[in-house]
Amino acid sequence: MTRRPSTAQTLVADSLAGFVAAHEDLVAFGLEGKFVRRRRLTPGKVAVISGGGAGHEPLHCGFIGAGMLDAACTGHVFTSPTPDQILAAMDETDTGAGCLLVVKNYDGDVMNFEMAAEMAAGRHHVETVIVEDDAATGPSVRSRGRRGVAGTVVVEKILGAAAEQGTDLAGLKALGDGLSGRLRSMGVALRGVSLPDTARDTFALGPDEMEIGVGIHGEPGLYRTRRAGAEEIVRLLCEPVLAQLPHLAEAHPLLIVNGFGGTPPIELNRAHALARAVLGERGLVPARALVGTFVTSLDMAGLSLTLALLTPAEFALWCAPVRTAALVW
């Protein structure tokens, strides 16, 4: 049999097929391949569902599994999934306790998940948590207010663990909303994103430039400046994050150093060491850290730092067991 050649238009479908085949012990396609879900659902548990455009892998499909998501809906590259995809995921994963939708704060995602929730009225009990952790609060063509970026991993993990432990829909909604003011992220790019359908970069930087405050769709940042050394870059990311977080003496700080797709592990680990030093100057010692590539922007060269100030209960949920393609402990 002759296989069709892969193109920019078939890239997402081909990628999802490869992902599901590689992790068939954990995940399966839902109805008509509209979404990916856990292979084994837990009856009576709130279904935690998320999604967004492709190009951010392993977000969101990589976080489907015990202790995290029940399903994820994927749109075309940097394009929201459609309401019918989201509704199909609710229909297939709601085992009686309702559905919690975790949505990054981008206009397309918010609109389509809201439409799906409205379509589900009378069939499912639905609540929505909006992730808005980006400390770069400048103008954006994709969102009103703070964008949802790498902090999405924190929200999906904590809410997924709580759902696994039997927290009801109202409790999950309150838990997710409560995280919002104690979760911030900031990103930097040394190179823009090469879009697969056009092979062009979303923005061009000179050899001695960097973009501070970038989003995860290749949006330009808050400002462009000369390229600095690693220590200065980390400080530029930490300062707005720290400035926007409350001072909580009893908090359990969680630090995430996330690569955007084109940054090697050696640089991410270096940034982690530097970030710990900057936080230490403020008397903050991370109780846990996560370093790696979790929320990408295709092949963007850059990284983001996320800091979450967790309550003891939230910290216990972060530490609770998880088994997904991208996170296991």
Secondary structure as the mmCIF struct_conf table of DSSP 4:
data_model
#
loop_
_struct_conf.conf_type_id
_struct_conf.id
_struct_conf.beg_label_comp_id
_struct_conf.beg_label_asym_id
_struct_conf.beg_label_seq_id
_struct_conf.end_label_comp_id
_struct_conf.end_label_asym_id
_struct_conf.end_label_seq_id
HELX_LH_PP_P HELX_LH_PP_P1 THR A 2 SER A 6
TURN_TY1_P TURN_TY1_P1 ALA A 8 THR A 10
HELX_RH_AL_P HELX_RH_AL_P1 LEU A 11 ALA A 22
TURN_TY1_P TURN_TY1_P2 HIS A 23 LEU A 26
STRN STRN1 VAL A 27 PHE A 29
HELX_RH_3T_P HELX_RH_3T_P1 LEU A 31 GLY A 33
BEND BEND1 LYS A 34 LYS A 34
STRN STRN2 VAL A 36 ARG A 38
BEND BEND2 ARG A 39 ARG A 40
TURN_TY1_P TURN_TY1_P3 PRO A 43 GLY A 44
BEND BEND3 LYS A 45 LYS A 45
HELX_LH_PP_P HELX_LH_PP_P2 VAL A 46 VAL A 46
STRN STRN3 ALA A 47 ALA A 54
BEND BEND4 GLY A 55 HIS A 56
TURN_TY1_P TURN_TY1_P4 GLU A 57 HIS A 60
HELX_RH_3T_P HELX_RH_3T_P2 CYS A 61 PHE A 63
STRN STRN4 ILE A 64 ILE A 64
STRN STRN5 GLY A 65 ALA A 66
TURN_TY1_P TURN_TY1_P5 GLY A 67 GLY A 67
BEND BEND5 MET A 68 MET A 68
STRN STRN6 LEU A 69 LEU A 69
BEND BEND6 ASP A 70 ASP A 70
STRN STRN7 ALA A 71 VAL A 77
TURN_TY1_P TURN_TY1_P6 PHE A 78 PHE A 78
HELX_LH_PP_P HELX_LH_PP_P3 SER A 80 THR A 82
HELX_RH_AL_P HELX_RH_AL_P2 PRO A 83 THR A 93
BEND BEND7 GLY A 96 ALA A 97
STRN STRN8 CYS A 99 LYS A 104
BEND BEND8 ASN A 105 ASN A 105
HELX_RH_AL_P HELX_RH_AL_P3 ASP A 107 MET A 119
TURN_TY1_P TURN_TY1_P7 ALA A 120 ARG A 123
STRN STRN9 VAL A 126 VAL A 131
STRN STRN10 ASP A 134 ASP A 134
BEND BEND9 ALA A 135 ALA A 135
BEND BEND10 GLY A 138 GLY A 138
BEND BEND11 VAL A 141 ARG A 142
BEND BEND12 ARG A 144 ARG A 146
HELX_LH_PP_P HELX_LH_PP_P4 ARG A 147 GLY A 148
TURN_TY1_P TURN_TY1_P8 ALA A 150 GLY A 151
HELX_RH_AL_P HELX_RH_AL_P4 THR A 152 GLU A 164
TURN_TY1_P TURN_TY1_P9 GLN A 165 GLY A 166
HELX_RH_AL_P HELX_RH_AL_P5 LEU A 169 LEU A 179
HELX_RH_3T_P HELX_RH_3T_P3 SER A 180 ARG A 182
STRN STRN11 LEU A 183 ARG A 191
STRN STRN12 SER A 194 SER A 194
TURN_TY1_P TURN_TY1_P10 PRO A 196 THR A 198
STRN STRN13 ASP A 201 ASP A 201
BEND BEND13 THR A 202 PHE A 203
TURN_TY1_P TURN_TY1_P11 PRO A 207 ASP A 208
STRN STRN14 GLU A 209 ILE A 212
BEND BEND14 GLY A 213 GLY A 213
TURN_TY1_P TURN_TY1_P12 ILE A 216 HIS A 217
BEND BEND15 GLY A 218 GLY A 218
BEND BEND16 LEU A 222 LEU A 222
STRN STRN15 TYR A 223 ARG A 226
HELX_RH_AL_P HELX_RH_AL_P6 ALA A 230 GLN A 244
BEND BEND17 LEU A 245 LEU A 245
TURN_TY1_P TURN_TY1_P13 ALA A 249 GLU A 250
STRN STRN16 HIS A 252 GLY A 259
STRN STRN17 GLY A 261 GLY A 261
BEND BEND18 GLY A 262 GLY A 262
HELX_RH_AL_P HELX_RH_AL_P7 PRO A 265 GLU A 281
TURN_TY1_P TURN_TY1_P14 ARG A 282 GLY A 283
BEND BEND19 ALA A 287 ALA A 287
STRN STRN18 ARG A 288 GLY A 292
BEND BEND20 VAL A 295 VAL A 295
TURN_TY1_P TURN_TY1_P15 LEU A 298 ASP A 299
STRN STRN19 MET A 300 MET A 300
STRN STRN20 ALA A 301 LEU A 310
HELX_RH_AL_P HELX_RH_AL_P8 PRO A 312 CYS A 319
BEND BEND21 ALA A 320 ALA A 320
STRN STRN21 ARG A 323 THR A 324
BEND BEND22 ALA A 325 ALA A 326
STRN STRN22 VAL A 328 VAL A 328
#
